[in-house]
Amino acid sequence: MSGMTAGTVFYFNDMISIRPYQISSRTLNITEGSGQAAEAPEWVLYGMDKDETISSETSPRSKLIHVLEGELHMLIGEQPCPLTAGAAVIVQAGTWHEFAAESSCKFLQISI
């Protein structure tokens, strides 16, 4: 399970690195106990260096974005959403959204 086992403590922050001038991502395999993989949430960790961006996109599934460290600015629809460590936001399916790292940051995205 991508470095995670049942009953063992793990830290998301330690599972992704920030690389200079890049965006890193790591998909976590958390399907244990779910009936079908297609219905299971998709968990992805991201590490973004300062000033990196992910251009505007939509998704067929809603997403929960949780910032682990740093500062991430999102535009959801037309609403700006500045997020700092510990903050989270839900992006509804089919909604245009984009990401910009105001400082180097790490975040977890769960497609639900």
C-alpha positions in Angstrom: 0.0 0.0 0.0 2.6 2.5 -1.0 4.5 2.4 2.3 1.3 2.1 4.4 0.2 -1.0 6.2 -2.8 -1.5 8.4 -2.0 -0.6 12.0 1.2 1.2 11.2 1.7 5.0 11.7 2.8 6.8 8.5 3.3 10.4 7.5 2.0 11.8 4.2 4.6 14.6 4.4 7.4 12.0 4.3 5.9 10.2 1.3 6.5 13.0 -1.3 9.4 15.3 -2.0 9.5 18.9 -3.4 11.9 19.1 -6.3 13.3 22.4 -7.6 11.2 23.8 -10.5 9.0 20.7 -10.7 5.7 19.1 -9.7 6.0 15.7 -8.1 3.1 13.3 -7.7 2.6 9.9 -6.1 -0.5 7.8 -6.4 -1.3 5.9 -3.2 -2.7 2.4 -3.6 -5.5 2.3 -0.9 -8.0 -0.3 -2.2 -7.7 -2.8 0.6 -11.2 -3.7 1.8 -13.1 -1.9 -1.0 -15.4 -3.9 -3.2 -14.3 -2.6 -6.6 -11.2 -0.5 -7.5 -13.3 1.6 -10.0 -15.5 2.8 -7.1 -12.6 3.4 -4.6 -11.4 6.9 -4.0 -8.1 7.8 -5.7 -5.4 9.2 -3.4 -2.6 11.3 -4.9 0.1 13.2 -3.1 1.6 16.3 -4.8 4.8 18.3 -4.1 5.0 21.6 -5.9 7.9 24.0 -5.9 7.2 27.7 -5.4 5.6 29.3 -8.4 4.7 26.0 -10.1 1.1 25.7 -11.5 -1.3 23.2 -12.7 -3.5 24.8 -15.4 -7.3 24.9 -15.3 -9.0 21.5 -15.5 -12.2 19.7 -14.6 -12.7 16.2 -13.3 -15.6 13.7 -13.6 -15.2 13.1 -9.8 -15.3 15.5 -6.9 -12.0 16.1 -5.2 -10.9 16.8 -1.6 -7.7 18.9 -1.5 -5.8 18.9 1.8 -2.7 21.0 2.2 0.0 19.3 4.2 2.6 22.0 4.2 3.3 25.4 2.5 0.7 27.6 0.7 -1.4 26.6 -2.3 -3.6 29.0 -4.1 -6.5 27.5 -6.0 -9.1 29.1 -8.3 -12.3 27.1 -8.1 -14.8 28.3 -10.7 -14.2 32.0 -10.3 -13.6 31.9 -6.5 -10.0 32.3 -5.2 -9.2 29.8 -2.4 -5.9 30.4 -0.6 -5.0 27.3 1.4 -2.3 26.9 4.1 -1.1 23.9 6.0 -4.0 22.1 7.6 -6.7 23.7 5.3 -8.9 21.6 3.0 -11.4 22.3 0.3 -13.8 20.2 -1.8 -14.0 20.8 -5.6 -17.3 19.5 -7.1 -17.2 17.3 -10.1 -17.2 19.2 -13.4 -16.0 22.4 -11.8 -13.0 24.2 -13.4 -10.1 24.6 -11.0 -6.4 25.4 -11.1 -3.5 25.2 -8.7 -0.6 27.6 -8.0 2.1 27.1 -5.3 2.5 30.4 -3.5 5.4 28.7 -1.6 6.8 25.2 -1.9 3.9 23.0 -0.8 2.7 19.5 -0.4 -1.0 18.4 -0.7 -3.1 15.4 -0.8 -5.9 15.1 -3.4 -8.6 12.5 -2.9 -11.0 11.9 -5.8 -14.3 10.8 -4.4 
